[in-house]
Amino acid sequence: MISTTLARTNVPISAIGLGGMPLSIQGRPPDDEGRRVIHAAIDAGVTFIDTADVYCLNDGDLGHNERLIASAIRQRRDRDSIHIATKAGLRRPGGQWTRDGTPKHIREACEQSLRALGVEEIWLYQFHAPDPSVPFEESIEAFAELQRQGKVLYVGLSNVSVEQIEQASHIVDVRSVQNRLSPFFRENLDVVEECGRRQITFFAYSPVGGARLAQKIPQIPILQEIARKHHCSPHAAVLAWVRAKGNTVVPIPGATKPEHAVDSAKSISVKLSAKEIAAIDATEFART
C-alpha cells in the first residue's frame, strides 16, 4: 500500500482508506463479518478508517460503528499504526439523519465517541455537516475547544464549501475535508482544488457512487476497457480516477465483504493515463 500523510503532519496514512458506514447502517452484515471486513482491509495495507457516532441504526444504537472498529483492532499487533477518524454533528432519531451543530451536542458526542473508541484522545475529529440553525463559527469553536482540552488531536470538516473552509480556518487548523466525490457526483471539484491549494487532505466519500450506483460501474464501457488494460476491476479504475482528481485526495470506499475491501486497497496500484482520465471525465454517469 502506498502511503501519504495527513495534511501538514508527518503522520503516515494509507492512500486508500476504509469508510465504515456500510458496516453499521440498515442492511449491515453481522458484527463478526464486519470485523472480518476491517481485518481484510488492514491486512491489505489500509491504515486509515473513517467512522462516525451516527453510523448506526438509530439513536438507540449510537456508536455502533465506532465500537465495531475498536473491537476489531484492539488485539492487533499493528493497532498503533491504524488511525481512526470520527465525526460529530448529526443525530439519528427514528433512523432519520438530522443535524445538530450545537456546541452542547458536539461536546456530548465527543465524550460518547471517546468511550466507544476506548481512547483518551480522538485522532481526527470531523464536523459532520453544517447545521443551518446554528452559526457555523459556533460549531467550529466547539471543536477548537475540544482540541485545546486535549480530547482531540486534529480537526476536520465534512460536507462543506470553499467558503466554509475559509471561515473554519480562522478558528482552527483544518487538517482534512471529507466531501462526496465520484464520477456520478462531481460537484465538489472546487473543494478538491481548494484543499490542494491549502494542503488539506481531501477524504472522498462514496467514491464509487454509493451502494446502488456502484452496481452500475461494471456495465460502463469505458470502465470495462480501462479495467481490462490495467488487469483490475472497474471499481478499482474508478478509485484511481478519484485519486487523480487532486494531490491530497484519499478515497474512503466502504465495504461489506472482505473481498471488496481488498479490491479497493489493491486499486492503489492502478495509475491512469491522462487520456484515460479525460475519457472518464467525458463520460456521462447516469444516476438513475
Secondary structure, DSSP 8 states (H G I E B T S, - for coil): --EEESTTSS-EEESS-EE-GGGTSTT---HHHHHHHHHHHHHTT--EEE--TT-SSSGGGTTHHHHHHHHHHTT-TTGGG-EEEEEESEE-GGG--EE---HHHHHHHHHHHHHHHT-SSEEEEEE-S--TTS-HHHHHHHHHHHHHTTSEEEEEEES--HHHHHHHHTTS-EEEEEEE-SSS--TTHHHHHHHHHHT-EEEEESTT-HHHHHTTGGG-HHHHHHHHHHTS-HHHHHHHHHHTT-TTEEE--B-SSHHHHHHHHHGGG----HHHHHHHHTS-----
